Amino acid sequence: MQASSDKLQTSLIAEIKAHTKQQPLAAAGLSFALLVVVTLLIQSSIKVSTGEFTQAIAYALLGGMAGFITTSLGALPALFLSSIPRKMEDIMLGMAAGMMLAASAFSLLLPGIEAGEAITNHAGLGAGVGLSSGMALAYPAGLGLAAGAMLFVVSHEVIPETHRNGHQTSATIGLMIGFAIMKVLDTTLG
């Protein structure tokens, strides 16, 4: 058992090295992001250990745990499903795409535009707020960037994947159902 574990670890390290040689810029970006995350984790751990446990940290821990628990619960069915029909997989991908589209529009873009309008006191500038005007403007810009990334993933990755196997209609209906579910959740939960 130990030999297969060592072999898997060696294979993974070799694959990482090969990817780093092929994509040095992506590897540098991922390494930088990892460094930032580890630095923030260490900084937060020091604040908690020295007693600087603020309400914001408590909310961050609570929100992080809620996200962890719900993601774990959502992934549980994957442990018990050995295989599902391709059509059902395309429908579920379509639903996920619809939920991501609704989330990007109603939970990221619209609140970002509203925050930008509140900060700039101008309706037209609220949609085009930049990062250069101060930290307060990072919030709406960050929401816009997150929405753009989500829209890109949906349009570039998820939707084409659902249309490769001839299940376009089913996947599109799944997308509409997912969008509607997210809109209902956004409306009822605020």
Z-matrix of the N, CA and C atoms (Angstrom, degrees):
N
C 1 1.451
C 2 1.533 1 110.25
N 3 1.320 2 117.04 1 -41.18
C 4 1.463 3 122.04 2 179.51
C 5 1.525 4 110.59 3 -64.15
N 6 1.342 5 117.60 4 -37.06
C 7 1.469 6 121.27 5 -179.00
C 8 1.526 7 110.89 6 -64.90
N 9 1.345 8 116.77 7 -42.40
C 10 1.475 9 119.04 8 -179.81
C 11 1.528 10 110.40 9 -68.52
N 12 1.335 11 117.68 10 -35.01
C 13 1.459 12 121.24 11 176.86
C 14 1.527 13 111.03 12 -65.18
N 15 1.340 14 116.73 13 -42.58
C 16 1.465 15 120.67 14 177.70
C 17 1.526 16 111.13 15 -64.90
N 18 1.341 17 115.98 16 -39.69
C 19 1.465 18 120.68 17 179.47
C 20 1.531 19 110.50 18 -64.45
N 21 1.340 20 116.86 19 -41.52
C 22 1.458 21 121.31 20 178.85
C 23 1.527 22 110.49 21 -64.78
N 24 1.330 23 116.99 22 -41.74
C 25 1.454 24 120.96 23 179.56
C 26 1.528 25 110.85 24 -65.14
N 27 1.332 26 117.23 25 -42.04
C 28 1.463 27 121.31 26 177.80
C 29 1.523 28 110.59 27 -63.79
N 30 1.332 29 116.55 28 -41.33
C 31 1.461 30 121.02 29 178.68
C 32 1.527 31 110.98 30 -63.36
N 33 1.334 32 116.69 31 -41.48
C 34 1.457 33 120.82 32 179.65
C 35 1.522 34 111.13 33 -65.39
N 36 1.317 35 116.96 34 -42.69
C 37 1.470 36 120.94 35 178.59
C 38 1.525 37 110.32 36 -63.44
N 39 1.336 38 117.56 37 -42.46
C 40 1.466 39 120.99 38 178.40
C 41 1.522 40 111.14 39 -63.23
N 42 1.338 41 116.50 40 -38.33
C 43 1.465 42 120.33 41 179.13
C 44 1.532 43 110.88 42 -67.29
N 45 1.322 44 116.82 43 -39.53
C 46 1.473 45 120.90 44 178.12
C 47 1.520 46 110.07 45 -64.42
N 48 1.321 47 117.34 46 -43.10
C 49 1.467 48 120.83 47 179.09
C 50 1.529 49 110.84 48 -63.34
N 51 1.326 50 117.60 49 -42.29
C 52 1.465 51 121.00 50 179.26
C 53 1.532 52 110.44 51 -64.10
N 54 1.329 53 116.59 52 -42.07
C 55 1.467 54 119.94 53 179.30
C 56 1.527 55 110.48 54 -65.30
N 57 1.329 56 116.65 55 -38.01
C 58 1.463 57 120.65 56 179.28
C 59 1.522 58 110.81 57 -63.57
N 60 1.324 59 117.14 58 -38.42
C 61 1.466 60 120.53 59 178.31
C 62 1.528 61 111.27 60 -69.34
N 63 1.329 62 116.72 61 -36.87
C 64 1.463 63 120.36 62 -178.97
C 65 1.530 64 112.20 63 -76.35
N 66 1.325 65 117.43 64 -36.55
C 67 1.459 66 122.27 65 -175.59
C 68 1.532 67 110.23 66 -128.14
N 69 1.332 68 118.52 67 70.76
C 70 1.465 69 119.60 68 -175.22
C 71 1.534 70 113.52 69 -65.26
N 72 1.318 71 117.77 70 -34.60
C 73 1.462 72 120.23 71 -179.69
C 74 1.530 73 110.99 72 -68.49
N 75 1.322 74 116.51 73 -43.85
C 76 1.469 75 119.96 74 177.83
C 77 1.523 76 110.46 75 -63.94
N 78 1.319 77 116.96 76 -40.60
C 79 1.465 78 120.78 77 179.02
C 80 1.528 79 110.60 78 -64.30
N 81 1.329 80 117.08 79 -39.80
C 82 1.466 81 120.47 80 178.34
C 83 1.526 82 110.46 81 -65.42
N 84 1.328 83 117.42 82 -41.80
C 85 1.459 84 120.98 83 178.51
C 86 1.518 85 112.30 84 -63.92
N 87 1.326 86 116.33 85 -43.16
C 88 1.464 87 119.89 86 177.77
C 89 1.520 88 111.39 87 -66.12
N 90 1.315 89 117.06 88 -38.88
C 91 1.467 90 120.80 89 177.94
C 92 1.526 91 110.41 90 -63.90
N 93 1.325 92 116.78 91 -42.53
C 94 1.462 93 120.76 92 177.97
C 95 1.526 94 110.76 93 -62.81
N 96 1.340 95 116.70 94 -44.19
C 97 1.462 96 120.40 95 178.86
C 98 1.524 97 110.99 96 -62.16
N 99 1.325 98 116.77 97 -40.78
C 100 1.464 99 120.55 98 177.43
C 101 1.519 100 110.65 99 -63.13
N 102 1.321 101 117.01 100 -41.28
C 103 1.460 102 121.35 101 178.59
C 104 1.533 103 110.96 102 -61.80
N 105 1.326 104 116.66 103 -42.71
C 106 1.471 105 120.73 104 178.98
C 107 1.521 106 110.37 105 -63.67
N 108 1.332 107 117.09 106 -44.94
C 109 1.467 108 120.34 107 -179.05
C 110 1.526 109 110.66 108 -63.59
N 111 1.327 110 117.35 109 -44.28
C 112 1.469 111 120.63 110 179.11
C 113 1.525 112 110.18 111 -63.84
N 114 1.336 113 118.08 112 -41.56
C 115 1.469 114 121.46 113 177.85
C 116 1.524 115 111.09 114 -60.57
N 117 1.323 116 117.20 115 -45.33
C 118 1.467 117 120.51 116 178.75
C 119 1.521 118 111.38 117 -65.18
N 120 1.330 119 116.91 118 -37.34
C 121 1.461 120 120.43 119 177.73
C 122 1.527 121 110.80 120 -64.61
N 123 1.328 122 116.99 121 -43.68
C 124 1.463 123 120.72 122 178.41
C 125 1.525 124 110.37 123 -64.35
N 126 1.327 125 116.82 124 -43.99
C 127 1.463 126 121.00 125 179.12
C 128 1.527 127 110.88 126 -60.20
N 129 1.318 128 117.54 127 -44.54
C 130 1.460 129 121.16 128 179.10
C 131 1.524 130 111.15 129 -65.65
N 132 1.328 131 117.23 130 -39.80
C 133 1.462 132 120.82 131 179.02
C 134 1.522 133 110.73 132 -63.36
N 135 1.326 134 117.27 133 -40.36
C 136 1.466 135 120.78 134 178.11
C 137 1.524 136 110.33 135 -63.96
N 138 1.335 137 117.23 136 -43.20
C 139 1.466 138 120.28 137 179.44
C 140 1.529 139 110.97 138 -62.77
N 141 1.315 140 117.02 139 -41.48
C 142 1.459 141 119.86 140 179.78
C 143 1.528 142 110.54 141 -67.57
N 144 1.339 143 117.41 142 -42.56
C 145 1.468 144 120.43 143 -177.72
C 146 1.533 145 112.64 144 -70.01
N 147 1.333 146 118.80 145 -25.72
C 148 1.467 147 121.20 146 178.97
C 149 1.523 148 112.32 147 -90.76
N 150 1.308 149 117.13 148 1.67
C 151 1.454 150 119.87 149 177.35
C 152 1.513 151 114.65 150 89.72
N 153 1.304 152 118.56 151 6.62
C 154 1.466 153 121.53 152 177.96
C 155 1.523 154 110.04 153 -86.02
N 156 1.311 155 114.60 154 46.74
C 157 1.457 156 121.28 155 -176.59
C 158 1.517 157 108.51 156 -83.37
N 159 1.307 158 117.07 157 94.48
C 160 1.466 159 122.09 158 -176.84
C 161 1.525 160 110.75 159 -86.56
N 162 1.301 161 114.44 160 169.06
C 163 1.461 162 120.31 161 177.58
C 164 1.527 163 110.84 162 -62.42
N 165 1.326 164 117.29 163 -34.69
C 166 1.463 165 120.59 164 179.34
C 167 1.535 166 110.77 165 -64.06
N 168 1.329 167 116.79 166 -40.10
C 169 1.467 168 119.77 167 178.02
C 170 1.524 169 110.10 168 -66.39
N 171 1.328 170 116.59 169 -39.82
C 172 1.464 171 119.75 170 178.13
C 173 1.523 172 110.72 171 -61.48
N 174 1.329 173 116.89 172 -43.59
C 175 1.463 174 120.44 173 177.89
C 176 1.530 175 111.47 174 -65.40
N 177 1.325 176 116.35 175 -38.65
C 178 1.466 177 119.78 176 178.75
C 179 1.529 178 110.84 177 -64.47
N 180 1.324 179 116.33 178 -42.69
C 181 1.471 180 119.65 179 177.76
C 182 1.526 181 111.07 180 -64.58
N 183 1.319 182 116.49 181 -43.00
C 184 1.452 183 120.81 182 178.97
C 185 1.530 184 111.10 183 -62.99
N 186 1.331 185 116.47 184 -45.76
C 187 1.464 186 120.23 185 178.15
C 188 1.520 187 112.30 186 -64.34
N 189 1.322 188 116.53 187 -40.95
C 190 1.463 189 120.21 188 177.96
C 191 1.521 190 112.29 189 -63.55
N 192 1.340 191 115.62 190 -42.23
C 193 1.467 192 119.47 191 178.19
C 194 1.530 193 111.18 192 -66.05
N 195 1.333 194 116.93 193 -39.03
C 196 1.465 195 120.12 194 177.88
C 197 1.525 196 110.11 195 -62.27
N 198 1.333 197 116.50 196 -43.51
C 199 1.465 198 119.86 197 177.45
C 200 1.522 199 111.93 198 -63.64
N 201 1.332 200 116.78 199 -41.81
C 202 1.466 201 121.32 200 179.04
C 203 1.526 202 111.28 201 -62.40
N 204 1.335 203 116.15 202 -46.45
C 205 1.465 204 120.13 203 -177.40
C 206 1.527 205 111.00 204 -65.83
N 207 1.332 206 117.02 205 -45.56
C 208 1.464 207 118.75 206 -178.42
C 209 1.528 208 111.74 207 -68.22
N 210 1.323 209 117.39 208 -36.34
C 211 1.461 210 119.62 209 176.59
C 212 1.526 211 110.63 210 -65.62
N 213 1.324 212 116.33 211 -41.28
C 214 1.469 213 120.69 212 178.16
C 215 1.521 214 110.78 213 -63.13
N 216 1.327 215 116.90 214 -44.47
C 217 1.466 216 119.62 215 178.36
C 218 1.528 217 111.52 216 -64.17
N 219 1.321 218 116.25 217 -38.10
C 220 1.461 219 119.61 218 178.61
C 221 1.518 220 112.94 219 -68.00
N 222 1.336 221 116.99 220 -26.91
C 223 1.465 222 120.70 221 -179.90
C 224 1.524 223 112.64 222 -86.23
N 225 1.329 224 118.36 223 -14.56
C 226 1.457 225 120.84 224 -178.14
C 227 1.530 226 114.45 225 -55.25
N 228 1.332 227 119.09 226 -44.02
C 229 1.472 228 117.47 227 179.82
C 230 1.529 229 113.44 228 -58.23
N 231 1.313 230 118.18 229 -28.52
C 232 1.463 231 120.55 230 179.89
C 233 1.528 232 111.51 231 -64.61
N 234 1.318 233 117.11 232 -25.67
C 235 1.459 234 120.13 233 178.62
C 236 1.519 235 112.15 234 -71.45
N 237 1.326 236 117.40 235 -25.44
C 238 1.447 237 121.50 236 -175.26
C 239 1.525 238 113.79 237 -104.56
N 240 1.323 239 117.58 238 -10.90
C 241 1.459 240 121.33 239 178.07
C 242 1.520 241 108.97 240 -96.11
N 243 1.321 242 116.46 241 108.00
C 244 1.466 243 118.38 242 179.76
C 245 1.523 244 110.86 243 -78.55
N 246 1.306 245 116.62 244 -38.66
C 247 1.467 246 119.09 245 175.78
C 248 1.520 247 108.32 246 -156.76
N 249 1.317 248 114.31 247 142.63
C 250 1.456 249 120.26 248 176.21
C 251 1.520 250 107.38 249 -126.01
N 252 1.319 251 116.88 250 154.73
C 253 1.467 252 118.79 251 179.19
C 254 1.531 253 111.00 252 -60.58
N 255 1.319 254 116.02 253 146.17
C 256 1.459 255 121.89 254 -177.39
C 257 1.529 256 111.55 255 -59.51
N 258 1.333 257 116.28 256 -36.74
C 259 1.459 258 119.57 257 179.46
C 260 1.530 259 110.61 258 -63.94
N 261 1.330 260 117.18 259 -42.34
C 262 1.463 261 120.69 260 178.40
C 263 1.527 262 110.41 261 -65.25
N 264 1.316 263 116.53 262 -38.09
C 265 1.470 264 120.27 263 177.20
C 266 1.521 265 110.84 264 -62.44
N 267 1.339 266 117.03 265 -41.59
C 268 1.470 267 120.59 266 178.40
C 269 1.530 268 111.76 267 -66.22
N 270 1.340 269 116.88 268 -37.10
C 271 1.462 270 120.44 269 177.30
C 272 1.526 271 109.80 270 -64.67
N 273 1.336 272 116.96 271 -44.21
C 274 1.463 273 120.26 272 -179.81
C 275 1.529 274 111.40 273 -66.88
N 276 1.333 275 117.44 274 -37.53
C 277 1.464 276 119.97 275 174.90
C 278 1.520 277 110.94 276 -64.25
N 279 1.340 278 115.94 277 -39.46
C 280 1.461 279 120.14 278 176.59
C 281 1.517 280 111.50 279 -62.18
N 282 1.344 281 117.18 280 -41.18
C 283 1.462 282 120.41 281 177.75
C 284 1.527 283 110.83 282 -63.60
N 285 1.323 284 116.31 283 -42.13
C 286 1.467 285 119.79 284 178.12
C 287 1.521 286 110.52 285 -62.76
N 288 1.326 287 117.04 286 -40.04
C 289 1.462 288 120.68 287 178.34
C 290 1.521 289 110.45 288 -63.67
N 291 1.325 290 117.64 289 -42.28
C 292 1.459 291 120.85 290 177.92
C 293 1.513 292 112.04 291 -62.70
N 294 1.336 293 116.45 292 -40.11
C 295 1.464 294 119.82 293 178.04
C 296 1.522 295 111.18 294 -65.63
N 297 1.329 296 116.93 295 -39.33
C 298 1.461 297 119.72 296 179.34
C 299 1.526 298 110.92 297 -68.83
N 300 1.328 299 117.68 298 -38.07
C 301 1.468 300 119.76 299 176.66
C 302 1.521 301 110.86 300 -62.28
N 303 1.339 302 116.60 301 -45.58
C 304 1.461 303 119.75 302 179.78
C 305 1.523 304 110.95 303 -65.31
N 306 1.318 305 117.01 304 -41.28
C 307 1.467 306 119.89 305 179.86
C 308 1.516 307 110.69 306 -64.01
N 309 1.323 308 117.04 307 -40.47
C 310 1.462 309 118.49 308 -179.32
C 311 1.522 310 111.12 309 -66.79
N 312 1.327 311 117.09 310 -36.07
C 313 1.469 312 119.63 311 -179.04
C 314 1.524 313 111.78 312 -77.57
N 315 1.328 314 117.17 313 -52.54
C 316 1.462 315 120.45 314 -170.21
C 317 1.526 316 113.82 315 -88.19
N 318 1.321 317 117.90 316 -25.97
C 319 1.465 318 119.48 317 -176.46
C 320 1.520 319 113.36 318 -107.49
N 321 1.322 320 118.24 319 -10.98
C 322 1.460 321 120.07 320 -179.52
C 323 1.526 322 112.04 321 -121.64
N 324 1.326 323 117.66 322 -57.95
C 325 1.465 324 119.96 323 -176.05
C 326 1.532 325 112.92 324 -65.98
N 327 1.317 326 117.21 325 -52.72
C 328 1.466 327 119.29 326 -176.93
C 329 1.528 328 112.42 327 -63.21
N 330 1.347 329 120.12 328 -46.07
C 331 1.473 330 118.07 329 175.67
C 332 1.532 331 112.69 330 -63.91
N 333 1.322 332 117.95 331 -33.45
C 334 1.461 333 120.60 332 177.47
C 335 1.518 334 111.92 333 -65.70
N 336 1.321 335 116.57 334 -41.28
C 337 1.470 336 120.42 335 177.59
C 338 1.529 337 110.20 336 -65.93
N 339 1.340 338 116.51 337 -42.47
C 340 1.470 339 119.65 338 178.30
C 341 1.527 340 111.03 339 -62.82
N 342 1.333 341 117.08 340 -42.45
C 343 1.471 342 119.92 341 179.04
C 344 1.527 343 110.60 342 -65.21
N 345 1.333 344 117.00 343 -39.97
C 346 1.458 345 120.22 344 177.60
C 347 1.520 346 112.05 345 -63.87
N 348 1.330 347 116.86 346 -39.48
C 349 1.468 348 120.54 347 177.11
C 350 1.520 349 110.73 348 -65.05
N 351 1.346 350 116.83 349 -40.16
C 352 1.467 351 120.01 350 -179.91
C 353 1.527 352 111.11 351 -66.63
N 354 1.327 353 117.03 352 -36.70
C 355 1.464 354 120.60 353 -178.12
C 356 1.523 355 111.20 354 -74.48
N 357 1.337 356 116.30 355 -42.68
C 358 1.473 357 119.90 356 -175.51
C 359 1.527 358 113.19 357 -90.95
N 360 1.347 359 117.40 358 -11.77
C 361 1.462 360 122.12 359 -175.77
C 362 1.522 361 112.27 360 56.83
N 363 1.313 362 115.66 361 32.82
C 364 1.458 363 120.28 362 -179.48
C 365 1.520 364 107.73 363 -146.24
N 366 1.331 365 117.21 364 125.04
C 367 1.459 366 121.24 365 -176.85
C 368 1.523 367 112.14 366 -64.60
N 369 1.326 368 117.99 367 -39.59
C 370 1.458 369 120.60 368 -178.36
C 371 1.515 370 113.36 369 -71.08
N 372 1.329 371 116.58 370 -34.51
C 373 1.459 372 119.83 371 -179.71
C 374 1.517 373 112.39 372 -77.17
N 375 1.325 374 117.67 373 -19.24
C 376 1.452 375 120.49 374 -177.96
C 377 1.516 376 112.96 375 -61.07
N 378 1.324 377 117.13 376 -31.18
C 379 1.456 378 120.10 377 -179.54
C 380 1.516 379 112.97 378 -82.16
N 381 1.330 380 117.77 379 -19.90
C 382 1.461 381 119.64 380 -175.55
C 383 1.516 382 113.67 381 -119.98
N 384 1.311 383 116.88 382 38.56
C 385 1.461 384 121.14 383 -177.53
C 386 1.526 385 109.70 384 -72.11
N 387 1.334 386 116.60 385 137.09
C 388 1.463 387 121.59 386 178.51
C 389 1.503 388 112.35 387 -107.44
N 390 1.312 389 116.85 388 167.41
C 391 1.460 390 122.03 389 -179.52
C 392 1.521 391 112.49 390 -78.80
N 393 1.322 392 118.03 391 -14.64
C 394 1.460 393 120.59 392 -171.59
C 395 1.524 394 114.21 393 -76.15
N 396 1.310 395 118.88 394 -10.41
C 397 1.456 396 120.53 395 -174.47
C 398 1.518 397 114.38 396 -92.47
N 399 1.294 398 119.91 397 2.14
C 400 1.460 399 121.49 398 178.05
C 401 1.508 400 111.69 399 133.44
N 402 1.337 401 114.93 400 169.20
C 403 1.461 402 120.30 401 -176.07
C 404 1.516 403 113.24 402 -67.24
N 405 1.330 404 118.44 403 -31.19
C 406 1.460 405 119.91 404 -179.75
C 407 1.521 406 110.97 405 -61.34
N 408 1.307 407 116.37 406 -30.30
C 409 1.465 408 119.91 407 -179.03
C 410 1.528 409 112.23 408 -79.76
N 411 1.327 410 117.70 409 -8.94
C 412 1.465 411 119.76 410 178.92
C 413 1.522 412 111.27 411 -67.34
N 414 1.318 413 117.79 412 -30.07
C 415 1.467 414 121.05 413 -179.40
C 416 1.531 415 112.45 414 -62.52
N 417 1.328 416 118.88 415 -57.19
C 418 1.465 417 117.38 416 179.54
C 419 1.523 418 112.63 417 -64.84
N 420 1.329 419 117.27 418 -35.89
C 421 1.462 420 119.45 419 178.53
C 422 1.517 421 110.37 420 -66.40
N 423 1.320 422 116.80 421 -39.65
C 424 1.460 423 120.87 422 177.63
C 425 1.519 424 111.75 423 -63.17
N 426 1.328 425 116.81 424 -41.28
C 427 1.463 426 120.03 425 176.45
C 428 1.527 427 110.87 426 -62.59
N 429 1.330 428 115.97 427 -40.80
C 430 1.464 429 119.44 428 178.26
C 431 1.516 430 112.26 429 -64.64
N 432 1.334 431 116.60 430 -41.56
C 433 1.465 432 119.96 431 177.91
C 434 1.518 433 111.24 432 -64.59
N 435 1.329 434 116.95 433 -41.47
C 436 1.468 435 120.06 434 178.52
C 437 1.527 436 110.82 435 -63.68
N 438 1.322 437 116.40 436 -41.50
C 439 1.464 438 119.90 437 178.39
C 440 1.526 439 110.68 438 -64.43
N 441 1.324 440 116.21 439 -41.96
C 442 1.464 441 119.39 440 178.60
C 443 1.519 442 112.18 441 -62.73
N 444 1.322 443 116.39 442 -41.21
C 445 1.472 444 119.70 443 178.02
C 446 1.520 445 110.68 444 -63.54
N 447 1.331 446 116.31 445 -40.73
C 448 1.459 447 119.87 446 -179.66
C 449 1.531 448 110.68 447 -66.99
N 450 1.329 449 116.84 448 -42.02
C 451 1.466 450 119.81 449 178.02
C 452 1.521 451 111.20 450 -63.41
N 453 1.347 452 116.43 451 -38.99
C 454 1.455 453 120.07 452 178.94
C 455 1.522 454 111.08 453 -62.78
N 456 1.312 455 117.04 454 -45.93
C 457 1.471 456 120.71 455 -179.15
C 458 1.519 457 110.15 456 -61.86
N 459 1.330 458 116.81 457 -43.58
C 460 1.462 459 119.69 458 -179.49
C 461 1.522 460 110.96 459 -63.40
N 462 1.332 461 116.84 460 -48.67
C 463 1.467 462 119.23 461 -174.84
C 464 1.522 463 113.04 462 -75.58
N 465 1.318 464 117.16 463 -30.97
C 466 1.463 465 120.19 464 -174.45
C 467 1.534 466 112.92 465 -92.95
N 468 1.329 467 117.42 466 -30.50
C 469 1.458 468 120.15 467 -173.91
C 470 1.528 469 113.54 468 -113.72
N 471 1.328 470 117.00 469 -53.57
C 472 1.462 471 119.93 470 -169.35
C 473 1.528 472 112.15 471 -73.76
N 474 1.315 473 117.73 472 -51.69
C 475 1.468 474 119.57 473 -176.42
C 476 1.530 475 111.87 474 -62.72
N 477 1.339 476 120.37 475 -46.54
C 478 1.472 477 118.02 476 177.19
C 479 1.532 478 113.09 477 -60.07
N 480 1.326 479 117.46 478 -34.27
C 481 1.468 480 120.31 479 179.31
C 482 1.519 481 111.18 480 -64.47
N 483 1.334 482 117.09 481 -37.81
C 484 1.462 483 119.73 482 -178.89
C 485 1.527 484 112.28 483 -73.68
N 486 1.328 485 117.98 484 -18.73
C 487 1.463 486 120.94 485 -176.62
C 488 1.523 487 113.14 486 -99.33
N 489 1.300 488 118.20 487 3.25
C 490 1.470 489 120.88 488 -177.37
C 491 1.516 490 114.17 489 -77.99
N 492 1.316 491 117.32 490 -21.66
C 493 1.462 492 119.71 491 -171.73
C 494 1.521 493 114.05 492 -109.21
N 495 1.317 494 117.45 493 14.74
C 496 1.458 495 120.34 494 177.75
C 497 1.517 496 114.48 495 82.40
N 498 1.325 497 117.56 496 15.60
C 499 1.459 498 121.05 497 179.53
C 500 1.528 499 111.01 498 -109.63
N 501 1.334 500 116.75 499 40.12
C 502 1.459 501 121.28 500 -175.63
C 503 1.527 502 112.20 501 -59.28
N 504 1.326 503 116.55 502 -46.16
C 505 1.461 504 120.31 503 -176.68
C 506 1.519 505 110.96 504 -64.55
N 507 1.328 506 117.11 505 -47.24
C 508 1.468 507 120.99 506 179.91
C 509 1.524 508 110.80 507 -62.48
N 510 1.333 509 116.64 508 -42.62
C 511 1.460 510 120.55 509 -179.89
C 512 1.528 511 111.25 510 -65.79
N 513 1.338 512 116.81 511 -38.20
C 514 1.463 513 120.70 512 178.91
C 515 1.527 514 110.81 513 -67.78
N 516 1.324 515 116.87 514 -39.72
C 517 1.470 516 119.92 515 175.63
C 518 1.526 517 109.67 516 -63.65
N 519 1.335 518 116.94 517 -40.64
C 520 1.464 519 120.49 518 175.27
C 521 1.515 520 111.66 519 -60.29
N 522 1.345 521 116.91 520 -40.68
C 523 1.467 522 121.20 521 177.77
C 524 1.521 523 110.21 522 -61.02
N 525 1.328 524 117.30 523 -45.09
C 526 1.462 525 120.44 524 -179.51
C 527 1.525 526 111.36 525 -65.28
N 528 1.339 527 117.12 526 -39.06
C 529 1.470 528 120.44 527 178.14
C 530 1.526 529 110.09 528 -65.30
N 531 1.330 530 117.12 529 -43.64
C 532 1.459 531 120.95 530 178.24
C 533 1.514 532 111.95 531 -61.91
N 534 1.329 533 116.51 532 -41.66
C 535 1.463 534 121.18 533 178.01
C 536 1.527 535 109.87 534 -62.40
N 537 1.335 536 116.44 535 -44.82
C 538 1.464 537 120.43 536 -178.96
C 539 1.529 538 110.90 537 -65.01
N 540 1.330 539 117.68 538 -41.68
C 541 1.469 540 120.61 539 178.66
C 542 1.523 541 110.07 540 -59.99
N 543 1.334 542 116.27 541 -46.04
C 544 1.456 543 119.63 542 -179.11
C 545 1.511 544 111.70 543 -65.24
N 546 1.326 545 117.85 544 -37.96
C 547 1.468 546 121.46 545 178.56
C 548 1.528 547 110.01 546 -65.19
N 549 1.323 548 117.89 547 -41.10
C 550 1.462 549 121.29 548 178.09
C 551 1.522 550 109.68 549 -64.92
N 552 1.332 551 117.13 550 -43.61
C 553 1.467 552 120.18 551 178.57
C 554 1.522 553 111.25 552 -63.15
N 555 1.329 554 116.22 553 -41.75
C 556 1.467 555 119.96 554 -179.81
C 557 1.520 556 111.02 555 -65.16
N 558 1.321 557 116.44 556 -38.71
C 559 1.464 558 120.56 557 -179.01
C 560 1.536 559 111.13 558 -71.72
N 561 1.335 560 116.48 559 -42.54
C 562 1.461 561 118.62 560 -175.77
C 563 1.517 562 113.09 561 -79.60
N 564 1.324 563 117.97 562 -34.49
C 565 1.460 564 120.85 563 -177.60
C 566 1.514 565 112.83 564 -93.80
N 567 1.315 566 117.01 565 -11.59
C 568 1.464 567 120.46 566 177.01
C 569 1.439 568 110.89 567 85.78
